[in-house]
Amino acid sequence: MTQNTDTLKQTWRSKNVRKGSWALAIITFALILCLGSYLRLQEQQLRHDNILNSARMLAATVTNSTTEPDEILLKVSDLLNVENVLGVKLLQGDDIPLSVGATPDNFPLKQISNTWLFQWDKDFHTADVALRLDQTIPFDWIILRLDGDSLMPAPRWGTLINWIGAPIIALSVAFFSTWIWGNMVLKPVHGIQHHLQEHSGKLANTPLPQELTHGTGDVALLARQIEAMRLEVIEAKAKSDFQARFLHETPYALLRCSINRKVLYANSAARAQQALFGDNSKEFIAPALSELVRKAFYESKEVFGDIRNKDQIITFRAVPVLDAGYVNLYGEAKRHMEDDI
């Protein structure tokens, strides 16, 4: 749990990840908001149709069985006892033969050719429905004021999606995308970085964890390339060590030193001969060899010289490497002093 939390924190510190997560959250929020608004419109339309059909059914109950004005007036008055009916009105031209309960004023407008009219109050709680009556009936319009909330509740699913679902889903998508990016991309990268830091100086002998090299992503490819480079370094080091052993094990003295007499390399045969060095530390060559090195540098060519070692004389060839600033000394021949007598 702590490791996942640390990964999320490290991921969130990335500016690009934050931008991507917020952009994805905003897009998700906008899409869900569109879905919620569409659903709200569908719910509102369904509510509208349901209330209109209810008004038509109520109007039909008072007009289908009779055309007598008195009977119609009586039945229309009885509609006020019906649940959800807040008021009812009859119109005949400019006259209002009947108006009971709460009824709207100036509705419907005069000289309207529609067969029905529908309007909500400002809060969408109460609906006014005007229905044009048949010509056989001695009235022109019947107007009903209905309780819309009791007939069908106001749209709620679209509202819930817009105000609750959209923010929660958008934030969840942002969190999930951050988690995916952190665990699928940044976590392996941090794993490689941690491995390189932890094993600094001994990378050639420490392979990358297998979970970093497995997979098909770019990070896994990078890990495999690092591992391939590590194996190449091991192979190159093995070849270099093999070649170095050849120089180190040769019976002839081999040295490399700078112009100031400092020993840069000496093989076993050379280190076994104290006469080649200026002191016991063997950090500097003997004065005789130093003169040979100086001559090779100043003449910029190979020079030869003899060095006495106990009862032996060793002939050295000094080869200057001017661009690198050192001289290679090769003990090419060794002979006893008796041979020179």
N, C-alpha and C positions, 0 to 999 in steps of 0.2 A: 504493500500500500504506500509506504514511504517512497519507494523507488518510483512508482507511478506518479506520485505527487511531485517529486523532484523533476521528473521528465516533463510534466505539464508546465511547471514553472519555467524550466529552461526553454521549452517550446514557446511559451507566451512572451518571453523576452525578445524573440525574433520579431522585428518590425514587419517583415513581409508576412509572417504567419498571422500577426494581429490584423493587418490590412485584409488578408484573404478571409479570415474568420468573420470579421465585421461585414465585409461585402457579401459573404454567403448568408449571414444572418439577415441582412437587410433585404436581399433578394427573396429569401424564404418568407420573411415577414410580409413582403408585398404580395407574393403569390397567394399566401394563405388569407391575407386580407381581401384579395379579390375573390377567392373562393367563399369566404364568409359573407361578403357583400352580395354575391350572386345567390347564395343560399337564403340570405335575408329577403332579397327581392322575391324569390320563389315562395317563401313562407308568407310574405305580405300579399302576393297575388292569390295564393290559396285561401288566405283569410278573407280577402275581398270577395272571391267567388263564393265562398261558403256563406258569407253574410248576405250577399245578393240573392242566392238561392233560397235562403231562409225567408227573406222578405217576399219573394215571389210566392212561396208556399203559403205564407200568412195572408197575402192578398187574395190568393186563389180560394181560400176557405170562406171568404166573405162575398165573393162575386160569382162563384160558379153555380150556386144553388138558387139564386133569385136575382131579379132585376128591379124589384120594388125598392124605391128610395128609403122608405121607413125601415124595412128589414135590413137593408145594407147599412144604414146609419146605426142600427142597434148592434149589428154584428161587429161593425168597426169599433164601436165603443167598447165591446167586450174584449177586443184585442189588448186593451190596456191591462187586462188580468193575466195575460200570457207573460210568462217569464222571459226576460230579455227585451221586452217591448217597453220603452220609456215614454213614448208618445206616438200619436197617430193623428193624421189630418186628411180631410177630403177637400178637393178643390173642384169648383164648377165655374169655369171662366174666371172672372175676377172675384167670385164669391167663395166664402169658406163655410160650407154647410156644417162642418164638424171639425173641432180641434180639441183634443183631450191630451193631457200630459204635456211633457216637454216637447215642443215641435219647433222646427227651424223657421226663421223668417226669410221671405224672398227666395224661397226654394220650392220648386224649381223656377228658373227664370221664365218669364213669359215668352211666348212665340218660339218655343223650342220644339224641334221636330223629332227629337230622340224619343225612343219608347221607354227609356229608363235613365235615371241619373243617380250618381253615387258620390258622396262626399264624406270625408272624415273631419272630426274636429282637430284642433291644432296638436292635441296630445295622442291622437290615434286610439282613443278609448271608445268614442261614440261615433256611430255611423248613421248618416241620413240617406235613405233610399227613397227615390220618387219613381213610381211606376205608372205609366199611362194606361188607363183603363179602356176596355173594349167600347166601341161606339154604342152597343146595345145597353150599356149601363149609363144611367143619368148623371154620371160624374166623370170628370176629366182625369184627375190624378188622385192617387192615394200616396201619402207620404208617411213613412215609418221612421222613427228614431229608435235605433237598436243599441243594446249594450254589447259592443264588439268584444270586450274582454271576456264576458261570460259565454258568448257564442264560440269564440276561438281565441286563445291567448295570443298576445302580441308575439312577433317573431323572437325566438330566444336562442335557437341553435346558431344562427348566423351571428348573433350578438356575442354569444359565448366564444365562438371561434375567433371573432375579431378582437375581443378585449382580453381573453384569457388564453385561448389556444394558440393564436398567432405569436404572442411574445414568448410563451413557454417553448413552443416548437422551434422558433427562430434561435433562441438561446441554446436549446438542446443541440440543434444542428451545428451551431458555432462551436460548442464544447466538444461534440463528437468529431467534427472535422479537425479541431486542434489535437484531440487525442490520437486520431488516426495519423495525422502528420507527425506528431511527436514519436509515436511508437513504430511507425513504418519507415520514417525517414531520419528524423533527428536522433532518435535513440541509438540506432546503429552507428550513426556518425559520431555521436558522443562516445559510444563504445570503442570505436577505433581510436578516437582522440585520447581517451583514458588509457587504452592499452599502450599507445605510443609514449605517453607521459610516464606511466608506471614502469615501463621496461626500457626507459631511455638508457642507451649505452650497452644494452644486451638484446637488442631487437632481433639480431640474426639468430640467436639461440632460443627465441621465444615465439612460437607460432601464434597467429591470431586465433581466438576462439572460433569453433566451428559454426556457432550460431550467426557469426558475422559474415562468414564466407558462403553460407547457404542462401539460396534464394535467386530471384531473377531480376531484382531491381538494380538501379545504378549504384547504390551503396554496396550491395553484395558484390557487384562487378569490381568496384574500387577495392574492396577487401581482398578479393581474389588476386587482383593485380599487385597489391602490396605483398601478399603472401608469395606470389611468383617472384617478385623482386627479392624478397628475403631468401628464397631458395637459390636464386642466382648469386646473391652475395655470398652465401655459404659455399656454393660451388667455386666461385672465384677465389674466395679465401683459402679453400682447400688446395686449389692449384697454386696459389701464391705461397702457401706454407710449404707445399711440396718443392717448389723451386727454391725457396729460401733454405730449406733443409739441405739441398744440394750444395749451395754456397757455404752453408754453415759447416757441413761435414767434409768439405774438401780438405786435403792435408796441407794445402798451400795457404799461407797467411794472406788474408784479404782484409783491407781496411778502407773506410771512406771517412774523410775528415775535411773540415772547413779550413779557410785560409788562416784562421787564428788557432790552428792546431787541435781544435776540439774534435773528438772522435764521434762520428755519426753512426758508424757501424764497424764491427769487428767480428770476424767469424771465430770459431773455436780454436783453430790453429793459431790465429793471431793472438788471442787472449792468453794462450798457454805460454807465450814468450814475453816475459816481463821487460826485456830489453827494448821492445818496440814502444813502450809507454813511458811517459815522463815521471809517473809516480804510481803508488799502489792503487789509487782510485781508478786508474786506466781511463780517465776522462780526456786526457791529452796525450798526443804522440810524443815520442822521444825527440830531442833536439836534432838528431841526425836525420830522422824522417821529416821533421818540420822544415829543414833546409831543402830537402828534396821537393816538398810540397810548394814552398815559396818559389823555387826555381821553375817548377812546372807552370805555376800561375803566371809568372812574369814573362817567361818565354813562350807561353801559350802553345806548348807542344809536349809530346811525351818525352820524359827524361828517365834515365836509369841511374841507380845508385846502390852501393853496397852498405849493408848494416851488419855489424858484428853482434852475434848472440852467443855468448860463452865461447865454445870452440868451433863455432860455425859462422859462415858468412852467407848472408841471404841477399840476393840481387832483387831489388824492387824496381818495378816499372810504374812510374807515376803518370796517370792520364788525367789531365784537367778537364772538367766539365764547366766551362766558363759561364754559360747562361744560368746554371743552377748554383754556382758558387762553391763547388767542392771538388776534391781530387780523389780519384780511386787509386789505391796502392795495391799492386799485385806482387806477392812474393813468388817470383817465377822460378828461381833456381836456388839451391841450397848446397853448400859444399863445406867440407872440413878445412880448417886452417892448414893442416899438414899437406893438403894437396897443392897449396900455393908455394910451399918451400921447395 
